[in-house]
């Protein structure tokens, strides 16, 4: 661990960039963004049964016997 009085020199790891990787990253990012936009634009609409709006509520199903659960008072 480095001492707090600053008598040790800190070393920086550095490398030379390879040509072409920046352009490849930009192209792949653009393709990904266009693909995501295509998915969002072509989606059929809002999710069903999200609990808002005028949808009819389905009755609760009792998983033990497969019948509709009765409401308790």
N, C-alpha and C positions, 0 to 999 in steps of 0.2 A: 504494500500500500504506500502511496506517495506521502511524503511528509508535508505538513502544512506550512513550513517555513519557506518553501519555494527553492530549496537548494538542488532539487533534482530536475533535470530537463524532461519535458514531456515530448514524446515522439508521436508523430502523425503518420498514420498509414495512408499511403497515396498510391494510385495507379493511373496509368495513362488510359484514356478512353479509347475504345476500339471504334474505328469508323463504321458507320452503318447501323449501329445498334439504336441510336436515337431515332432515326427514321423508321426502323422496324417497329419500335415501341409506339411511335405516333400512328403508324398505319394500323397496327393491331388494336390500339385504343379506339381509333375512329371506326373500325369495323365492328368492334364490340358495342360502341354507342349506337351505331345505325341498327344493329341487330336488336338491341334492347328497345329502341324506338319503334321498330317494326312490330315487335311483340306487343308493346303497349297500344299501338294504334290499331292493330288487327284483333285485339281482344273483343269478345262478343258483347261485353257490357258488365254491369255491376254483378258482384257475387250474389248468388241466390241464398235465401234464408239468412240474411245478415241481421235480421231483427228490427229493421227500420222500414217505414213506409206502410203500404196497404196490403202486405202479404198476409195470407191466412196462416195462423199459427197451427202447426201440426200437434196432435195430442201426444202427451208423454207416453212412452211405451215402458211397461214394466219388463225389465230384461229377464227376470226370474221365470215368468211364465209366457211371455210374448204377447200379453194382452194389454190393452190400453189401461193405464193406471187410473184408479178412481181418485177423485178429489176429496180431501178430508176437510171437514168444517172446523 
